[in-house]
Amino acid sequence: MRKLIFFCFAAVLAFSLATSRAYAATDVTGVWTGTLQRPDGGGAFDLTFTFKQNGSTLTGTVTGGQGEPLTINNGKIEGDKISFSLAFNGATITDEGTVNGDEIKLNSKSNDGSFPAMSLTLKRAKPP
């Protein structure tokens, strides 16, 4: 009976460790950069995302051509899925995407249609 209990405990422990490593592998804390093409054909501008991940909660800022940094709201990481929102010029912009190593593919849309839906690929910035 003791061997059976020990075996069950060992199996649960191994499963727990494997699950925690799977979630830890998608840590996005750090600086990420990308270039956003203007939908009106007016060129492009660079954006810098500074993410701070704590478990499944994501916080941070976005800086670029908009002036002051925008605060990330409602940020979440679940497995390789990332989502957050930004308030900009009275609109809420929702971003959802997928993390794949040092790359994040994002799809953005606004709540009121004032900004067209856009896609953006972010790359993890290398430390200096």
N, C-alpha and C positions, 0 to 999 in steps of 0.2 A: 504494500500500500504506500509506503514512504517513497519508493521509486516512482510510482505513478504520480504522486503529488509533486515530487521534484521535477519530473519530466514536464508536467503541465506548467509549473512555474517557469521553467527554463524556456518553454515555447512562448509563453506570454511575454516574457522579458525580451526575447529575441525579436518578436513582432513589434513591440513597443520601440525598441532601438532602431529598427529598420524604418518605421514610420517617421520617427523624429528626424532621422537623417534625410529622408526624402523632402521634408519641408524645409530643413535648414539649407539645402542645396540651392534654393531659389532666393537667397538673401540679396536684395537689390540696394542695400545701403551704399551710398556713394554718389558720385557725380556722373550724369549721363548727358550726352549731347546728340542733337539731331538738327537737320535743316528742313524747314517747312516751306514748301512751294506755295506762293500766293495763288489762290484759285482764280483770280482775275488776270493772271499772266503777268503781274507786276513784279516779278522777281521772286526772291526767296530771302528768308532770314533764319539765323541760327537761334536755337533755343537750348538752354541749359537747365536740366532737371536735377535737383539735389534731393535725393530720397533718404529717409531714415526709417528703417523697418524695425519694428518691435513685435516679434511673433507674427501674427497675421495683420497687424495694424501698420499702415503706411502714412507718414507725414512728410512734409518738405515744402519746397518752393520751386517755381518755374520762373526763369528770367530770359529775357530776349528783347525783341523789338517793342514790347508793350510798355516799357518804362520800369516802374517799381516791380520787385518780385511778387508773383502771385502765390498765395498760400494754397497748398493741396488740402482738400477737404474730403471726408468720407473715404479715405484711402484704405484699400484692402489688398492682401496677397493671399491667394488660396491655391496651393500647389504652384503651377506655372502661370496662373491667371492673375492679372493685376487690374485694378480699377480705382479711379479717383475722380473728383470733380474740381473745377476751378470757377471762381466768379470773375467775370471780365465784362466791363461795359454794360452792366445790368443783366447779363445773360449768365446762365450756368452751362459750362462746357463739361460734358462727361467723356472721360477717356476709359477705354477698356482695351486690354491687349494680352499678349502672351510673352513671357520671359523665356528666352532660350540662350543660356550661357551669358555672354556679354552683349546680348542684343535683345531689345524689347520692340515688338511691333505693336503700335497703338492705333486705334481708330477713335476719332473724336467727332462729337456732334453736339450742337447746342440745343437747349430746351425750347427755344422760341424760333428756331430757323434763321436767326440773324447771321449765323456763320454756317457755311456749307460743311457737310461731313467731309472729313479729311483723314488721311492715313499718314503716319510718321514712323520712321524707324530710328530708334535711339541706340547709341553705342556707349558702352561703359568707358568713361574717360580713364586713361592710364595715369596713375599718380606721378607727380613730377620727380 
